[in-house]
Amino acid sequence: MLFVIGVNSAGDREIIGCSEGYTESAESWREFFSWLKGRGLSGVRLVTGD
């Protein structure tokens, strides 16, 4: 599973998106972020991974 959690302007965490069936490869993350951008994700200031 890939999850993206964001922090809104009030400081609260929100699940922005999740997807199953992906691996932690660069290509999987690229596709996942492209999908999120297509849904309107913008203004990203920091990306970290674990």
C-alpha positions as CSV (number, residue, x, y, z in Angstrom):
1,M,0.0,0.0,0.0
2,L,1.1,3.5,-0.7
3,F,-0.4,6.3,1.5
4,V,0.0,10.1,1.3
5,I,-0.9,12.0,4.4
6,G,-0.9,15.8,4.3
7,V,-1.1,18.5,7.0
8,N,-3.7,21.2,6.4
9,S,-3.4,24.9,7.3
10,A,-4.9,24.2,10.8
11,G,-2.2,21.6,11.4
12,D,-4.5,18.6,11.2
13,R,-3.4,15.5,9.3
14,E,-5.5,14.3,6.4
15,I,-5.2,11.2,4.2
16,I,-4.8,12.6,0.7
17,G,-4.7,9.3,-1.2
18,C,-3.9,5.6,-0.9
19,S,-3.4,2.8,-3.4
20,E,-2.8,-0.9,-3.2
21,G,-0.9,-3.1,-5.6
22,Y,2.1,-0.8,-5.9
23,T,5.7,-1.4,-4.8
24,E,8.0,1.2,-3.4
25,S,9.8,1.6,-6.7
26,A,10.5,5.0,-8.2
27,E,8.0,4.3,-11.0
28,S,5.2,3.4,-8.6
29,W,5.7,6.6,-6.7
30,R,5.8,8.6,-9.9
31,E,2.5,7.1,-11.1
32,F,0.9,7.6,-7.7
33,F,2.0,11.3,-7.5
34,S,0.8,11.9,-11.1
35,W,-2.6,10.5,-10.1
36,L,-2.7,12.8,-7.1
37,K,-1.8,15.8,-9.3
38,G,-4.6,14.8,-11.6
39,R,-6.9,15.0,-8.6
40,G,-5.8,18.5,-7.9
41,L,-2.8,18.1,-5.5
42,S,-0.6,21.2,-5.6
43,G,1.5,23.4,-3.4
44,V,3.6,20.5,-2.0
45,R,6.4,21.9,0.2
46,L,7.9,18.7,1.6
47,V,7.9,15.0,0.7
48,T,9.4,12.3,3.1
49,G,9.2,8.6,3.0
50,D,9.3,5.8,5.4
